[in-house]
Amino acid sequence: MSGSPACFVIGIPWMFWAVMAAWMLGRLNREETRPGLFCLAQWAVLIVVAIAAVGRVATGDVAAIGPLVCVGVLAFPWPIARRWLIPRGHWRAAAALVRSSGWVWFDDNHGGSLVAAAMAALHVRDRGRAITWIEPRCDNSDVGAAASLLARGLLAEARADRAAARAWIRSVVEFEGEIRPRHARELAVEWCAAEAASRGDWAGVLEVTGEGHGTANSQWLGLVARRVLGTSPAPDDEGLRAGWRRLRDRDRLAPLLECALAVSSEHREEAPPRTCVEPPRHAEEPWQSALQLHARLLAAASPLAADILAVGAAWDRALSETTVERELRGRAAALGSNVDPIATARSDIERDLVDLALRYRVALGSPRSGSDAMIDCVRRRLRSYVLDRLEISADALATRVKLERGLPIHEEWRQWLLLRDEFDSAVALAGEGVRRTAFDIVHSPATALAAWLWNHRGHKVYAHQMFRWLLRQADLVDDDDARRLQRRNVDCGY
């Protein structure tokens, strides 16, 4: 009994100072190398406490086991939170414990604590309290950009807003260059891979896991994607089983393993997608044939570019027929209309095809110069529409930056993602020929936004990512002036 008071005199104060050191030094933790100041100080304190506690246990003081257990918890906060606290929805305890993580979240343990809380919030029924507590803290100045975006994506998932969650978390995966802490990107890759696998989008799984980032779970999902898609090198049965045995939650993924093993590991040529618009079996008048194809296209669940091309060619044949032109002009004259019926019909058909291309994000490519074919008119209309929409968004951004109407940083980043998505959509829908024009539209407003975030608002990580994207686009369009400017901006680092 005489050893117990001594244990409390020695162990409890050291325990108190270990917790205080973990909390206080966490605010100073901005190290670029592992281990950093926080990790070294934390482990120095914990080792001393562990030695003292082990010495007391060796003398028969059972009460010293308590401080020894606490030392073990503080020494490995993230594995303990990930294994026991997060799956049980203990979001407050997870946030408090991960705040002392000096190894996994070595330069952003405050952000890591919010990520842990957001992950735990997905496992509770009443998520409102957790969301209310976590969300305001995501924009604190001592929370890193990657952890903040990841936590916001997880909160969007907690609200059942899968599209917003995908946008936030995917942006972390797409961060260019080195990202600190690395575990933020690894968790983002794991989430994106699991989300894509849940939709059966194995090409998406392969895309996010292709660069080697991610956890053991995401890397194994990448192997499954290669097996399902037949992408070389496809793993054999033993490779799949070996990767599965390394997983932490392998029992839950056992059905997926069985499905993957049932797929042949041999490389398979992907069958071309079937078109949903097929010519009529029996020869019909060009007008009736074009009407049938157009109706099938409008009813299609997911039309392809070949479908729109086929409908455009059918209408070219129909409207070039003398009998069709005579009939349409006769009807217009009977109705007393002075409008050219051929031009009106072409305009209505082109508008339908443009709407379909926009709705299903069907890439039609660049128009042929001087061509009057309907599909080329559709391409020109589509090009004009996407560039006009991009210019409106860029002008709105430029005006807001000029007037210094700042938004919270997460909203600034969301607006940036929307602008970037419109740029990518314009290039995808209208062809690579519009990339230079689209870049000229967004370059100046985006540079002004990034410079404003860097120089006046202190959000250097976000600005650095914008500069990197602009540099990559300048390389693609071979713009020497923009390349030199963005290279200087990127070289400033963050």
NORQUIUR-V986684 format. One record per pair of residues at least 4 apart in sequence whose C-alpha atoms are under 6 Angstrom apart, sorted by the first residue. I is the first residue (numbers start at 1). GAP is how many residues later the second one is. Records with the same first field share a line. If there is no record, write none. Layout:
I=GAP ; GAP
This chain:
3=58
7=4 ; 57
8=4
11=56
14=35
17=4
18=27
20=4
21=4
22=4 ; 20 ; 78
25=13
29=9 ; 78
30=77
31=5 ; 76
35=4
38=4
39=63
43=4
46=4 ; 25
50=4 ; 18
53=11 ; 15
56=5
57=4 ; 5 ; 7
71=4
73=4
77=20 ; 21 ; 24
78=4 ; 20
79=4
80=4
81=4 ; 5 ; 13
82=4
85=5 ; 9
86=4 ; 34
89=31 ; 32 ; 34 ; 35
91=26 ; 29 ; 30
94=22 ; 23
95=18 ; 21 ; 22
98=15
99=10 ; 11 ; 14
101=4 ; 8
102=4
105=4 ; 7 ; 76
108=36
110=33
111=32 ; 33 ; 36
115=36
118=33 ; 36
121=6
122=36
131=4
138=10
146=26
147=4 ; 37
149=19
150=19
153=12 ; 15 ; 16
156=5 ; 9
157=4 ; 5 ; 8
166=4
169=19
173=12 ; 15 ; 16
186=27 ; 28 ; 29
189=4 ; 25
190=24 ; 28
193=12 ; 25
196=5 ; 8 ; 9
197=4 ; 5
202=23
206=4 ; 16 ; 19
209=13
214=4
220=23
225=4
226=4 ; 5 ; 8
227=7 ; 38
230=4 ; 37 ; 38
234=31
235=4
236=29
238=4
277=30
284=5
286=32
287=31
290=24 ; 25
293=18
305=57
312=62 ; 63
315=4
332=5
333=4
341=4
350=28
354=28
357=4 ; 5
363=65 ; 66
365=65 ; 66
366=64 ; 65
367=9 ; 12
383=47
386=40
391=4
394=48
398=47
400=4 ; 5
407=4 ; 5
417=4
425=4
426=4
427=4 ; 5 ; 7 ; 8
434=4
435=4
436=41
439=4
442=4
443=4
450=13
451=4
452=4
453=4 ; 6 ; 10
454=4 ; 5 ; 6 ; 9
460=4 ; 34
461=33
467=19 ; 23
471=12 ; 15
474=4 ; 5 ; 8 ; 9
479=4
483=4
486=4
